[in-house]
Amino acid sequence: MTAEVQLRSTLVCPHCGHQATETMPTDACLYFYDCLGCGRMLKPKYGDCCVFCSYADVPCPPIQVDGKACCG
C-alpha cells in the first residue's frame, strides 16, 4: 500500500513566524519563496532541495514518494 502524496503544505517563516498554506509543484522545485508576512526571501537550508523541505510541515512530493530530492 502506497501513501497518497500530499500537495498542500504550510510554510512557516523562520524570521517572523508567518504561516502560509501553499500547493507544492509536482514538476519543479520551489527554491525561492517570498514570505507574505515580512517580505523576506526564503531559500532552502543547506542540504535541503527546496523551501518546503526546509520550512514546511510536509516535504515536497519527490521526497514523500522516494526520498530523493526534487532538484539535482
HTML snippet that shows the backbone in 3Dmol.js (N, CA, C, O; Angstrom):
<script src="https://3Dmol.org/build/3Dmol-min.js"></script>
<div id="view" style="width:600px;height:400px;position:relative"></div>
<script>
const pdb = `
ATOM      1  N   MET A   1       0.843  -1.184   0.000  1.00  0.00           N
ATOM      2  CA  MET A   1       0.000   0.000   0.000  1.00  0.00           C
ATOM      3  C   MET A   1       0.887   1.245   0.000  1.00  0.00           C
ATOM      4  O   MET A   1       1.785   1.371   0.832  1.00  0.00           O
ATOM      5  N   THR A   2       0.633   2.163  -0.934  1.00  0.00           N
ATOM      6  CA  THR A   2       1.411   3.385  -1.055  1.00  0.00           C
ATOM      7  C   THR A   2       0.615   4.554  -0.486  1.00  0.00           C
ATOM      8  O   THR A   2      -0.570   4.715  -0.777  1.00  0.00           O
ATOM      9  N   ALA A   3       1.277   5.359   0.319  1.00  0.00           N
ATOM     10  CA  ALA A   3       0.615   6.532   0.893  1.00  0.00           C
ATOM     11  C   ALA A   3       0.365   7.567  -0.201  1.00  0.00           C
ATOM     12  O   ALA A   3       1.161   7.704  -1.130  1.00  0.00           O
ATOM     13  N   GLU A   4      -0.736   8.288  -0.084  1.00  0.00           N
ATOM     14  CA  GLU A   4      -1.068   9.326  -1.044  1.00  0.00           C
ATOM     15  C   GLU A   4      -0.161  10.536  -0.831  1.00  0.00           C
ATOM     16  O   GLU A   4       0.097  10.940   0.303  1.00  0.00           O
ATOM     17  N   VAL A   5       0.310  11.100  -1.920  1.00  0.00           N
ATOM     18  CA  VAL A   5       1.183  12.276  -1.851  1.00  0.00           C
ATOM     19  C   VAL A   5       0.345  13.499  -1.492  1.00  0.00           C
ATOM     20  O   VAL A   5      -0.681  13.773  -2.113  1.00  0.00           O
ATOM     21  N   GLN A   6       0.797  14.212  -0.497  1.00  0.00           N
ATOM     22  CA  GLN A   6       0.128  15.451  -0.093  1.00  0.00           C
ATOM     23  C   GLN A   6       0.710  16.617  -0.886  1.00  0.00           C
ATOM     24  O   GLN A   6       1.928  16.773  -0.973  1.00  0.00           O
ATOM     25  N   LEU A   7      -0.159  17.423  -1.456  1.00  0.00           N
ATOM     26  CA  LEU A   7       0.296  18.548  -2.268  1.00  0.00           C
ATOM     27  C   LEU A   7       0.175  19.887  -1.558  1.00  0.00           C
ATOM     28  O   LEU A   7       0.690  20.888  -2.056  1.00  0.00           O
ATOM     29  N   ARG A   8      -0.484  19.933  -0.418  1.00  0.00           N
ATOM     30  CA  ARG A   8      -0.614  21.170   0.355  1.00  0.00           C
ATOM     31  C   ARG A   8       0.310  21.098   1.562  1.00  0.00           C
ATOM     32  O   ARG A   8       0.387  20.077   2.245  1.00  0.00           O
ATOM     33  N   SER A   9       1.003  22.191   1.808  1.00  0.00           N
ATOM     34  CA  SER A   9       1.954  22.236   2.911  1.00  0.00           C
ATOM     35  C   SER A   9       1.962  23.650   3.482  1.00  0.00           C
ATOM     36  O   SER A   9       1.784  24.625   2.752  1.00  0.00           O
ATOM     37  N   THR A  10       2.170  23.751   4.785  1.00  0.00           N
ATOM     38  CA  THR A  10       2.185  25.056   5.432  1.00  0.00           C
ATOM     39  C   THR A  10       3.622  25.486   5.706  1.00  0.00           C
ATOM     40  O   THR A  10       4.343  24.866   6.488  1.00  0.00           O
ATOM     41  N   LEU A  11       4.011  26.557   5.040  1.00  0.00           N
ATOM     42  CA  LEU A  11       5.338  27.143   5.237  1.00  0.00           C
ATOM     43  C   LEU A  11       5.303  28.062   6.447  1.00  0.00           C
ATOM     44  O   LEU A  11       4.343  28.808   6.641  1.00  0.00           O
ATOM     45  N   VAL A  12       6.360  28.006   7.267  1.00  0.00           N
ATOM     46  CA  VAL A  12       6.481  28.886   8.427  1.00  0.00           C
ATOM     47  C   VAL A  12       7.785  29.672   8.273  1.00  0.00           C
ATOM     48  O   VAL A  12       8.871  29.095   8.213  1.00  0.00           O
ATOM     49  N   CYS A  13       7.659  30.976   8.212  1.00  0.00           N
ATOM     50  CA  CYS A  13       8.834  31.828   8.050  1.00  0.00           C
ATOM     51  C   CYS A  13       9.704  31.766   9.309  1.00  0.00           C
ATOM     52  O   CYS A  13       9.203  31.976  10.413  1.00  0.00           O
ATOM     53  N   PRO A  14      10.997  31.481   9.154  1.00  0.00           N
ATOM     54  CA  PRO A  14      11.886  31.429  10.315  1.00  0.00           C
ATOM     55  C   PRO A  14      12.206  32.812  10.888  1.00  0.00           C
ATOM     56  O   PRO A  14      12.753  32.924  11.986  1.00  0.00           O
ATOM     57  N   HIS A  15      11.865  33.854  10.144  1.00  0.00           N
ATOM     58  CA  HIS A  15      12.183  35.217  10.576  1.00  0.00           C
ATOM     59  C   HIS A  15      11.049  35.860  11.371  1.00  0.00           C
ATOM     60  O   HIS A  15      11.290  36.506  12.391  1.00  0.00           O
ATOM     61  N   CYS A  16       9.799  35.681  10.899  1.00  0.00           N
ATOM     62  CA  CYS A  16       8.675  36.359  11.551  1.00  0.00           C
ATOM     63  C   CYS A  16       7.593  35.400  12.060  1.00  0.00           C
ATOM     64  O   CYS A  16       6.687  35.813  12.785  1.00  0.00           O
ATOM     65  N   GLY A  17       7.690  34.114  11.678  1.00  0.00           N
ATOM     66  CA  GLY A  17       6.714  33.138  12.143  1.00  0.00           C
ATOM     67  C   GLY A  17       5.426  33.093  11.334  1.00  0.00           C
ATOM     68  O   GLY A  17       4.527  32.314  11.653  1.00  0.00           O
ATOM     69  N   HIS A  18       5.320  33.912  10.294  1.00  0.00           N
ATOM     70  CA  HIS A  18       4.113  33.908   9.456  1.00  0.00           C
ATOM     71  C   HIS A  18       3.925  32.527   8.839  1.00  0.00           C
ATOM     72  O   HIS A  18       4.891  31.886   8.424  1.00  0.00           O
ATOM     73  N   GLN A  19       2.678  32.075   8.782  1.00  0.00           N
ATOM     74  CA  GLN A  19       2.350  30.778   8.203  1.00  0.00           C
ATOM     75  C   GLN A  19       1.492  30.974   6.962  1.00  0.00           C
ATOM     76  O   GLN A  19       0.573  31.793   6.954  1.00  0.00           O
ATOM     77  N   ALA A  20       1.800  30.213   5.910  1.00  0.00           N
ATOM     78  CA  ALA A  20       1.024  30.259   4.674  1.00  0.00           C
ATOM     79  C   ALA A  20       0.924  28.850   4.117  1.00  0.00           C
ATOM     80  O   ALA A  20       1.934  28.169   3.943  1.00  0.00           O
ATOM     81  N   THR A  21      -0.295  28.417   3.838  1.00  0.00           N
ATOM     82  CA  THR A  21      -0.504  27.100   3.242  1.00  0.00           C
ATOM     83  C   THR A  21      -0.488  27.260   1.735  1.00  0.00           C
ATOM     84  O   THR A  21      -1.242  28.052   1.170  1.00  0.00           O
ATOM     85  N   GLU A  22       0.390  26.491   1.090  1.00  0.00           N
ATOM     86  CA  GLU A  22       0.601  26.599  -0.354  1.00  0.00           C
ATOM     87  C   GLU A  22       0.487  25.226  -1.003  1.00  0.00           C
ATOM     88  O   GLU A  22       0.655  24.198  -0.347  1.00  0.00           O
ATOM     89  N   THR A  23       0.200  25.225  -2.296  1.00  0.00           N
ATOM     90  CA  THR A  23       0.195  23.998  -3.082  1.00  0.00           C
ATOM     91  C   THR A  23       1.588  23.812  -3.662  1.00  0.00           C
ATOM     92  O   THR A  23       2.131  24.712  -4.303  1.00  0.00           O
ATOM     93  N   MET A  24       2.160  22.641  -3.431  1.00  0.00           N
ATOM     94  CA  MET A  24       3.515  22.369  -3.910  1.00  0.00           C
ATOM     95  C   MET A  24       3.485  21.944  -5.373  1.00  0.00           C
ATOM     96  O   MET A  24       2.593  21.202  -5.786  1.00  0.00           O
ATOM     97  N   PRO A  25       4.452  22.407  -6.157  1.00  0.00           N
ATOM     98  CA  PRO A  25       4.527  21.952  -7.549  1.00  0.00           C
ATOM     99  C   PRO A  25       4.975  20.498  -7.602  1.00  0.00           C
ATOM    100  O   PRO A  25       5.728  20.037  -6.744  1.00  0.00           O
ATOM    101  N   THR A  26       4.508  19.788  -8.608  1.00  0.00           N
ATOM    102  CA  THR A  26       4.909  18.383  -8.767  1.00  0.00           C
ATOM    103  C   THR A  26       5.948  18.219  -9.868  1.00  0.00           C
ATOM    104  O   THR A  26       6.541  17.149 -10.006  1.00  0.00           O
ATOM    105  N   ASP A  27       6.175  19.277 -10.658  1.00  0.00           N
ATOM    106  CA  ASP A  27       7.081  19.162 -11.795  1.00  0.00           C
ATOM    107  C   ASP A  27       8.313  20.053 -11.685  1.00  0.00           C
ATOM    108  O   ASP A  27       9.108  20.128 -12.622  1.00  0.00           O
ATOM    109  N   ALA A  28       8.478  20.729 -10.548  1.00  0.00           N
ATOM    110  CA  ALA A  28       9.637  21.602 -10.352  1.00  0.00           C
ATOM    111  C   ALA A  28       9.800  21.858  -8.861  1.00  0.00           C
ATOM    112  O   ALA A  28       8.863  21.684  -8.082  1.00  0.00           O
ATOM    113  N   CYS A  29      10.995  22.272  -8.476  1.00  0.00           N
ATOM    114  CA  CYS A  29      11.188  22.610  -7.069  1.00  0.00           C
ATOM    115  C   CYS A  29      10.958  24.101  -6.870  1.00  0.00           C
ATOM    116  O   CYS A  29      11.074  24.893  -7.805  1.00  0.00           O
ATOM    117  N   LEU A  30      10.637  24.462  -5.664  1.00  0.00           N
ATOM    118  CA  LEU A  30      10.446  25.866  -5.319  1.00  0.00           C
ATOM    119  C   LEU A  30      11.645  26.260  -4.463  1.00  0.00           C
ATOM    120  O   LEU A  30      11.687  25.987  -3.264  1.00  0.00           O
ATOM    121  N   TYR A  31      12.609  26.902  -5.099  1.00  0.00           N
ATOM    122  CA  TYR A  31      13.847  27.230  -4.420  1.00  0.00           C
ATOM    123  C   TYR A  31      13.758  28.555  -3.666  1.00  0.00           C
ATOM    124  O   TYR A  31      14.419  28.733  -2.642  1.00  0.00           O
ATOM    125  N   PHE A  32      12.939  29.488  -4.172  1.00  0.00           N
ATOM    126  CA  PHE A  32      12.763  30.778  -3.522  1.00  0.00           C
ATOM    127  C   PHE A  32      11.296  30.972  -3.168  1.00  0.00           C
ATOM    128  O   PHE A  32      10.407  30.547  -3.905  1.00  0.00           O
ATOM    129  N   TYR A  33      11.051  31.621  -2.028  1.00  0.00           N
ATOM    130  CA  TYR A  33       9.685  31.925  -1.609  1.00  0.00           C
ATOM    131  C   TYR A  33       9.706  33.235  -0.838  1.00  0.00           C
ATOM    132  O   TYR A  33      10.463  33.384   0.121  1.00  0.00           O
ATOM    133  N   ASP A  34       8.879  34.180  -1.253  1.00  0.00           N
ATOM    134  CA  ASP A  34       8.783  35.460  -0.554  1.00  0.00           C
ATOM    135  C   ASP A  34       7.749  35.339   0.550  1.00  0.00           C
ATOM    136  O   ASP A  34       6.581  35.054   0.283  1.00  0.00           O
ATOM    137  N   CYS A  35       8.176  35.556   1.800  1.00  0.00           N
ATOM    138  CA  CYS A  35       7.279  35.490   2.943  1.00  0.00           C
ATOM    139  C   CYS A  35       6.197  36.553   2.801  1.00  0.00           C
ATOM    140  O   CYS A  35       6.487  37.715   2.515  1.00  0.00           O
ATOM    141  N   LEU A  36       4.949  36.143   3.005  1.00  0.00           N
ATOM    142  CA  LEU A  36       3.829  37.071   2.904  1.00  0.00           C
ATOM    143  C   LEU A  36       3.690  37.931   4.161  1.00  0.00           C
ATOM    144  O   LEU A  36       2.913  38.886   4.183  1.00  0.00           O
ATOM    145  N   GLY A  37       4.446  37.589   5.205  1.00  0.00           N
ATOM    146  CA  GLY A  37       4.400  38.354   6.444  1.00  0.00           C
ATOM    147  C   GLY A  37       5.422  39.475   6.478  1.00  0.00           C
ATOM    148  O   GLY A  37       5.068  40.643   6.640  1.00  0.00           O
ATOM    149  N   CYS A  38       6.695  39.119   6.325  1.00  0.00           N
ATOM    150  CA  CYS A  38       7.764  40.117   6.448  1.00  0.00           C
ATOM    151  C   CYS A  38       8.413  40.479   5.117  1.00  0.00           C
ATOM    152  O   CYS A  38       9.194  41.428   5.048  1.00  0.00           O
ATOM    153  N   GLY A  39       8.096  39.730   4.054  1.00  0.00           N
ATOM    154  CA  GLY A  39       8.637  40.049   2.738  1.00  0.00           C
ATOM    155  C   GLY A  39      10.021  39.494   2.459  1.00  0.00           C
ATOM    156  O   GLY A  39      10.543  39.680   1.360  1.00  0.00           O
ATOM    157  N   ARG A  40      10.629  38.816   3.426  1.00  0.00           N
ATOM    158  CA  ARG A  40      11.970  38.271   3.193  1.00  0.00           C
ATOM    159  C   ARG A  40      11.901  37.059   2.273  1.00  0.00           C
ATOM    160  O   ARG A  40      10.947  36.281   2.302  1.00  0.00           O
ATOM    161  N   MET A  41      12.943  36.924   1.455  1.00  0.00           N
ATOM    162  CA  MET A  41      13.008  35.788   0.551  1.00  0.00           C
ATOM    163  C   MET A  41      13.611  34.586   1.287  1.00  0.00           C
ATOM    164  O   MET A  41      14.711  34.662   1.834  1.00  0.00           O
ATOM    165  N   LEU A  42      12.871  33.485   1.289  1.00  0.00           N
ATOM    166  CA  LEU A  42      13.373  32.253   1.901  1.00  0.00           C
ATOM    167  C   LEU A  42      14.064  31.418   0.842  1.00  0.00           C
ATOM    168  O   LEU A  42      13.616  31.344  -0.303  1.00  0.00           O
ATOM    169  N   LYS A  43      15.159  30.790   1.238  1.00  0.00           N
ATOM    170  CA  LYS A  43      15.890  29.839   0.404  1.00  0.00           C
ATOM    171  C   LYS A  43      16.043  28.568   1.233  1.00  0.00           C
ATOM    172  O   LYS A  43      16.011  28.628   2.462  1.00  0.00           O
ATOM    173  N   PRO A  44      16.208  27.425   0.581  1.00  0.00           N
ATOM    174  CA  PRO A  44      16.368  26.178   1.340  1.00  0.00           C
ATOM    175  C   PRO A  44      17.599  26.222   2.243  1.00  0.00           C
ATOM    176  O   PRO A  44      18.597  26.873   1.931  1.00  0.00           O
ATOM    177  N   LYS A  45      17.505  25.521   3.359  1.00  0.00           N
ATOM    178  CA  LYS A  45      18.667  25.344   4.228  1.00  0.00           C
ATOM    179  C   LYS A  45      19.668  24.459   3.502  1.00  0.00           C
ATOM    180  O   LYS A  45      19.306  23.692   2.610  1.00  0.00           O
ATOM    181  N   TYR A  46      20.925  24.575   3.892  1.00  0.00           N
ATOM    182  CA  TYR A  46      21.969  23.761   3.285  1.00  0.00           C
ATOM    183  C   TYR A  46      21.579  22.287   3.375  1.00  0.00           C
ATOM    184  O   TYR A  46      21.228  21.801   4.450  1.00  0.00           O
ATOM    185  N   GLY A  47      21.640  21.585   2.260  1.00  0.00           N
ATOM    186  CA  GLY A  47      21.328  20.160   2.204  1.00  0.00           C
ATOM    187  C   GLY A  47      19.883  19.840   1.854  1.00  0.00           C
ATOM    188  O   GLY A  47      19.566  18.693   1.539  1.00  0.00           O
ATOM    189  N   ASP A  48      18.997  20.840   1.903  1.00  0.00           N
ATOM    190  CA  ASP A  48      17.608  20.626   1.519  1.00  0.00           C
ATOM    191  C   ASP A  48      17.424  21.017   0.060  1.00  0.00           C
ATOM    192  O   ASP A  48      18.149  21.863  -0.464  1.00  0.00           O
ATOM    193  N   CYS A  49      16.445  20.391  -0.590  1.00  0.00           N
ATOM    194  CA  CYS A  49      16.257  20.635  -2.021  1.00  0.00           C
ATOM    195  C   CYS A  49      15.337  21.799  -2.326  1.00  0.00           C
ATOM    196  O   CYS A  49      15.406  22.365  -3.418  1.00  0.00           O
ATOM    197  N   CYS A  50      14.466  22.176  -1.376  1.00  0.00           N
ATOM    198  CA  CYS A  50      13.524  23.258  -1.653  1.00  0.00           C
ATOM    199  C   CYS A  50      13.040  23.870  -0.346  1.00  0.00           C
ATOM    200  O   CYS A  50      13.334  23.359   0.734  1.00  0.00           O
ATOM    201  N   VAL A  51      12.291  24.974  -0.451  1.00  0.00           N
ATOM    202  CA  VAL A  51      11.815  25.656   0.751  1.00  0.00           C
ATOM    203  C   VAL A  51      10.817  24.815   1.534  1.00  0.00           C
ATOM    204  O   VAL A  51      10.716  24.963   2.752  1.00  0.00           O
ATOM    205  N   PHE A  52      10.076  23.934   0.863  1.00  0.00           N
ATOM    206  CA  PHE A  52       9.130  23.084   1.578  1.00  0.00           C
ATOM    207  C   PHE A  52       9.867  22.100   2.491  1.00  0.00           C
ATOM    208  O   PHE A  52       9.417  21.825   3.603  1.00  0.00           O
ATOM    209  N   CYS A  53      10.968  21.586   2.033  1.00  0.00           N
ATOM    210  CA  CYS A  53      11.738  20.636   2.855  1.00  0.00           C
ATOM    211  C   CYS A  53      12.404  21.342   4.039  1.00  0.00           C
ATOM    212  O   CYS A  53      12.704  20.708   5.050  1.00  0.00           O
ATOM    213  N   SER A  54      12.633  22.638   3.918  1.00  0.00           N
ATOM    214  CA  SER A  54      13.280  23.392   4.993  1.00  0.00           C
ATOM    215  C   SER A  54      12.306  24.021   5.986  1.00  0.00           C
ATOM    216  O   SER A  54      12.577  24.043   7.186  1.00  0.00           O
ATOM    217  N   TYR A  55      11.182  24.529   5.500  1.00  0.00           N
ATOM    218  CA  TYR A  55      10.341  25.369   6.355  1.00  0.00           C
ATOM    219  C   TYR A  55       8.871  24.963   6.433  1.00  0.00           C
ATOM    220  O   TYR A  55       8.068  25.706   6.998  1.00  0.00           O
ATOM    221  N   ALA A  56       8.502  23.826   5.893  1.00  0.00           N
ATOM    222  CA  ALA A  56       7.087  23.453   5.869  1.00  0.00           C
ATOM    223  C   ALA A  56       6.813  22.180   6.668  1.00  0.00           C
ATOM    224  O   ALA A  56       7.726  21.447   7.046  1.00  0.00           O
ATOM    225  N   ASP A  57       5.535  21.948   6.909  1.00  0.00           N
ATOM    226  CA  ASP A  57       5.144  20.780   7.700  1.00  0.00           C
ATOM    227  C   ASP A  57       5.062  19.498   6.879  1.00  0.00           C
ATOM    228  O   ASP A  57       4.996  18.406   7.443  1.00  0.00           O
ATOM    229  N   VAL A  58       5.065  19.620   5.543  1.00  0.00           N
ATOM    230  CA  VAL A  58       5.050  18.460   4.653  1.00  0.00           C
ATOM    231  C   VAL A  58       6.160  18.672   3.628  1.00  0.00           C
ATOM    232  O   VAL A  58       6.203  19.726   2.993  1.00  0.00           O
ATOM    233  N   PRO A  59       7.063  17.701   3.446  1.00  0.00           N
ATOM    234  CA  PRO A  59       8.127  17.856   2.452  1.00  0.00           C
ATOM    235  C   PRO A  59       7.581  17.787   1.027  1.00  0.00           C
ATOM    236  O   PRO A  59       6.434  17.392   0.819  1.00  0.00           O
ATOM    237  N   CYS A  60       8.385  18.165   0.064  1.00  0.00           N
ATOM    238  CA  CYS A  60       7.968  18.192  -1.335  1.00  0.00           C
ATOM    239  C   CYS A  60       7.577  16.793  -1.833  1.00  0.00           C
ATOM    240  O   CYS A  60       8.013  15.793  -1.264  1.00  0.00           O
ATOM    241  N   PRO A  61       6.754  16.718  -2.900  1.00  0.00           N
ATOM    242  CA  PRO A  61       6.286  15.427  -3.401  1.00  0.00           C
ATOM    243  C   PRO A  61       7.379  14.399  -3.710  1.00  0.00           C
ATOM    244  O   PRO A  61       7.214  13.237  -3.339  1.00  0.00           O
ATOM    245  N   PRO A  62       8.497  14.766  -4.376  1.00  0.00           N
ATOM    246  CA  PRO A  62       9.514  13.733  -4.631  1.00  0.00           C
ATOM    247  C   PRO A  62      10.099  13.125  -3.349  1.00  0.00           C
ATOM    248  O   PRO A  62      10.383  11.927  -3.313  1.00  0.00           O
ATOM    249  N   ILE A  63      10.280  13.922  -2.316  1.00  0.00           N
ATOM    250  CA  ILE A  63      10.788  13.405  -1.045  1.00  0.00           C
ATOM    251  C   ILE A  63       9.747  12.470  -0.420  1.00  0.00           C
ATOM    252  O   ILE A  63      10.102  11.436   0.148  1.00  0.00           O
ATOM    253  N   GLN A  64       8.467  12.831  -0.523  1.00  0.00           N
ATOM    254  CA  GLN A  64       7.404  11.984   0.007  1.00  0.00           C
ATOM    255  C   GLN A  64       7.372  10.627  -0.688  1.00  0.00           C
ATOM    256  O   GLN A  64       7.151   9.600  -0.045  1.00  0.00           O
ATOM    257  N   VAL A  65       7.594  10.623  -2.009  1.00  0.00           N
ATOM    258  CA  VAL A  65       7.485   9.399  -2.798  1.00  0.00           C
ATOM    259  C   VAL A  65       8.675   8.470  -2.601  1.00  0.00           C
ATOM    260  O   VAL A  65       8.505   7.294  -2.279  1.00  0.00           O
ATOM    261  N   ASP A  66       9.880   8.999  -2.794  1.00  0.00           N
ATOM    262  CA  ASP A  66      11.029   8.085  -2.777  1.00  0.00           C
ATOM    263  C   ASP A  66      12.227   8.602  -2.003  1.00  0.00           C
ATOM    264  O   ASP A  66      13.288   7.979  -2.022  1.00  0.00           O
ATOM    265  N   GLY A  67      12.079   9.724  -1.327  1.00  0.00           N
ATOM    266  CA  GLY A  67      13.170  10.242  -0.515  1.00  0.00           C
ATOM    267  C   GLY A  67      14.266  10.931  -1.312  1.00  0.00           C
ATOM    268  O   GLY A  67      15.297  11.305  -0.753  1.00  0.00           O
ATOM    269  N   LYS A  68      14.055  11.102  -2.613  1.00  0.00           N
ATOM    270  CA  LYS A  68      15.063  11.746  -3.448  1.00  0.00           C
ATOM    271  C   LYS A  68      14.685  13.202  -3.683  1.00  0.00           C
ATOM    272  O   LYS A  68      13.510  13.539  -3.830  1.00  0.00           O
ATOM    273  N   ALA A  69      15.684  14.043  -3.716  1.00  0.00           N
ATOM    274  CA  ALA A  69      15.477  15.476  -3.903  1.00  0.00           C
ATOM    275  C   ALA A  69      14.791  15.787  -5.217  1.00  0.00           C
ATOM    276  O   ALA A  69      14.962  15.075  -6.206  1.00  0.00           O
ATOM    277  N   CYS A  70      14.003  16.871  -5.217  1.00  0.00           N
ATOM    278  CA  CYS A  70      13.294  17.254  -6.423  1.00  0.00           C
ATOM    279  C   CYS A  70      14.199  17.936  -7.437  1.00  0.00           C
ATOM    280  O   CYS A  70      13.852  18.007  -8.616  1.00  0.00           O
ATOM    281  N   CYS A  71      15.334  18.431  -7.014  1.00  0.00           N
ATOM    282  CA  CYS A  71      16.273  19.096  -7.927  1.00  0.00           C
ATOM    283  C   CYS A  71      17.623  18.406  -7.827  1.00  0.00           C
ATOM    284  O   CYS A  71      18.046  17.977  -6.754  1.00  0.00           O
ATOM    285  N   GLY A  72      18.269  18.312  -8.940  1.00  0.00           N
ATOM    286  CA  GLY A  72      19.559  17.648  -8.947  1.00  0.00           C
ATOM    287  C   GLY A  72      20.705  18.584  -9.038  1.00  0.00           C
ATOM    288  O   GLY A  72      21.857  18.151  -9.054  1.00  0.00           O
TER     289      GLY A  72
END
`;
const viewer = $3Dmol.createViewer("view");
viewer.addModel(pdb, "pdb");
viewer.setStyle({}, {cartoon: {color: "spectrum"}});
viewer.zoomTo();
viewer.render();
</script>
